[in-house]
Amino acid sequence: MSDEELDDLFRKSAERYEPPFDEEAWEAMEQRLDSRRTIWARMKRFIPLLLLALLVSVGAWWQLANEPAAPSEKIRTAEEDTAGQDTRSWGQKSESKVAALPELSPEPVQPPSSNKGTVNVAPVKAVSSKTPEVIAKRGVPVKPLVSVATEVKQRVPSMATNVGDTAGAGARLKAHLPDSVSQVALQKAAQPEAPDSSSQKPKVKEQAFLKNITLSLVLAPDFTTVRFREPDQISLNAGLLVSVPLSSRFSLVTGVIGANKVYYTEAKEYEPYPGYWTGKSLPDEIEATCQVLDIPLNLQYLVWKHGKNKVYVQAGVSSYLMLHEKYTYTYEHAGQDTYSKSWEISNRNRHWFGMQNLSVGYTRRLSPAFVVGAEPFVKIPLSSIGEGQVKLTSAGIFFTAGYTLDR
């Protein structure tokens, strides 16, 4: 017998051999695998929640650490100190100016017309016409000083009044003394005008909550695989996303994305239920084409902003609604022609929050309303996906074009 005939004999014998099926052994193995899968599945369900909590905690701490203190008390104290210094300084300069006023020129007093009595009045100095009209104090104009009551009173000596006509002398003396209205005007003129504090008021921080909502059209090519193994076909994604600001740095992003997932896998990764391949011939390859509705729910954090440019990170979960699934089994046996068989399923599988989303994005604002950007992403399974219960993964890049609704 030749070597070729011997090899052919061994091959046929191996193909026809079917090992005995021990149901108890398989059940024990399934229990062990199910226990491990259950523990790991329970742990993995908390991973996105822990990541979201960590991201929110870090962002909140960062925002509180960088939040400036309320400036109202500091500004009020600074204004009071400045006003006090200005008043003291202006008072000192005003005293020096008043002291430097020119001497009052004497004006003779006419003798009384009647011989009933005389009033001896010392000459009173009139205010010189050369009194400065503006006292410069930081550019604040001051009304002209008409007369200084205190100086006039200090320069009027004691008067010896005889019994006689004092009314005329009193009237003439009153003409040289400023009345109360003049004194009030002088005091008001001496007071510097308070600086306008409207320009020093702290700017009120605008609330970003539910403001400037952005609608974005997204288009993304990606590689869909099982456990990130052997990427072969490119899948296409397209949809509409809505970004709702929660604060100056955090935003909530959701929407709807339609995807056509195309991938290949081995039979050992495709198992609709435990023991599915028991007693069956394993296909050499399984091709899957699935139409999926992706509903993301992500939390976005603004990392950097400069002018019209922004960089952000994003994390969250997605729900996969399997609209249509088609699976093709391909068999390749030696000495036989390659053949395949297909089967299809529609609207059977729903995987709520079954995918974890992680991404980093960059956007640039073209105008106050329009923005474009790019966002590389990965999708990691939190549960088995599709009829074949595979660990479906995706990696690609979103290209976005957004419109901001300003309100």
Beta strands, then each sheet from edge to edge (+ up, - down):
strand 1: 105-107
strand 2: 119-120
strand 3: 124-126
strand 4: 160-161
strand 5: 213-226
strand 6: 234-245
strand 7: 250-265
strand 8: 285-306
strand 9: 309-331
strand 10: 339-346
strand 11: 350-365
strand 12: 370-381
strand 13: 392-405
sheet 1: 1+ 3-
sheet 2: 2+ 4-
sheet 3: 10+ 9- 8+ 7- 6+ 5- 13+ 12- 11+
end
